[in-house]
Amino acid sequence: QVRLVESGGGLVQAGESLRLSCAASGIDFGIRTVNWHRQAPGKQRELVAIITSRGSTNYAGSVEGRFSISRDNAKATVALQMNSLKPEDTAVYYCNVDAWGKSYWGQGTQVTVSS
């Protein structure tokens, strides 16, 4: 059974940092691209960052230069380091992996940034 568990969310002030983690199990993690998405209240879910199995990364323009995605294949985890947080970063953050024709998601972790 595939399981993705996010952690590390919380309430911070604008300009502060948070580090999210996504722990995977039940999947051949090392060969999978992992994505971080977020969904703010009343808005569509958006793709925030991607990391491929080889470690190549890509970011949404709104977080470029502030967020950094990394992975530890030995631990089957992906981290999202979020710096210089802004109130508009407030959302539930989800990690996602596509495998075997299915899309797997975690339960999400809430990030709230106060101004």
C-alpha positions in Angstrom: 0.0 0.0 0.0 1.4 3.4 -1.1 1.5 6.0 1.7 2.6 9.6 1.6 2.8 11.5 4.8 3.5 15.3 5.0 4.7 17.1 8.0 6.3 20.3 9.1 3.5 22.8 8.5 2.5 25.5 10.9 1.9 29.1 11.6 4.7 31.6 10.9 5.1 35.3 10.3 5.9 36.8 6.9 9.6 36.5 6.1 10.1 33.4 8.2 10.9 29.9 7.0 9.4 26.4 7.2 10.6 23.0 6.1 8.1 20.5 5.0 8.8 16.8 4.7 7.0 14.1 2.7 7.7 10.5 3.8 6.9 7.7 1.3 6.3 4.0 1.8 5.1 1.2 -0.3 6.5 2.6 -3.5 9.8 2.4 -5.5 10.6 5.9 -4.4 14.0 6.2 -6.0 12.8 6.1 -9.5 9.8 8.4 -9.1 9.3 12.1 -9.7 7.8 13.7 -6.6 5.7 16.9 -6.7 4.6 19.4 -4.1 1.3 21.1 -4.7 -0.7 23.6 -2.6 -4.3 24.6 -2.4 -5.4 27.9 -0.8 -9.0 28.4 0.3 -11.2 29.1 -2.6 -8.4 28.5 -5.2 -7.4 25.6 -7.4 -4.6 23.3 -6.4 -1.4 24.4 -8.0 1.9 22.7 -8.6 4.7 24.3 -6.5 7.8 22.2 -7.1 9.0 19.1 -8.8 12.0 16.9 -8.3 12.9 14.0 -10.6 14.5 10.7 -9.7 17.8 12.2 -10.8 17.4 15.3 -8.7 16.4 17.8 -11.4 14.1 20.4 -10.0 11.5 22.9 -11.3 9.5 25.5 -9.5 6.4 27.7 -10.0 7.3 31.2 -10.7 5.6 32.4 -7.5 8.1 30.5 -5.4 11.2 30.5 -7.5 14.2 31.7 -5.5 12.4 31.2 -2.2 11.6 27.5 -2.1 13.9 24.6 -2.5 13.0 20.9 -3.0 15.3 18.1 -2.2 15.2 14.3 -1.8 16.8 11.6 0.2 16.2 8.3 -1.6 17.7 6.3 1.2 15.1 7.6 3.6 12.4 7.8 0.9 11.7 11.4 1.8 11.3 14.7 0.0 11.7 18.1 1.7 10.4 21.5 0.7 12.4 24.3 2.3 10.4 27.5 2.2 12.1 30.8 2.9 10.9 34.4 2.9 7.3 33.2 3.3 4.5 35.5 2.3 0.9 35.6 3.3 0.0 34.4 -0.2 1.9 31.2 0.5 -0.9 30.2 3.0 -2.3 26.9 1.8 -2.5 23.2 2.5 0.6 21.6 1.0 0.5 18.1 -0.5 3.1 15.8 -1.9 2.2 13.6 -4.9 3.7 10.7 -6.8 2.4 9.2 -10.0 3.1 5.5 -10.4 1.6 2.5 -12.1 -1.1 4.6 -13.8 -2.3 6.1 -10.5 -1.8 9.3 -8.7 -1.0 9.1 -5.0 -1.4 12.0 -2.5 -0.7 12.6 1.1 -3.2 14.1 3.5 -1.6 17.5 3.4 -0.1 19.9 5.9 -1.4 23.4 6.6 0.9 26.3 6.2 -0.3 29.7 7.5 1.7 32.9 7.0 0.6 35.9 8.9 1.4 39.4 7.8 
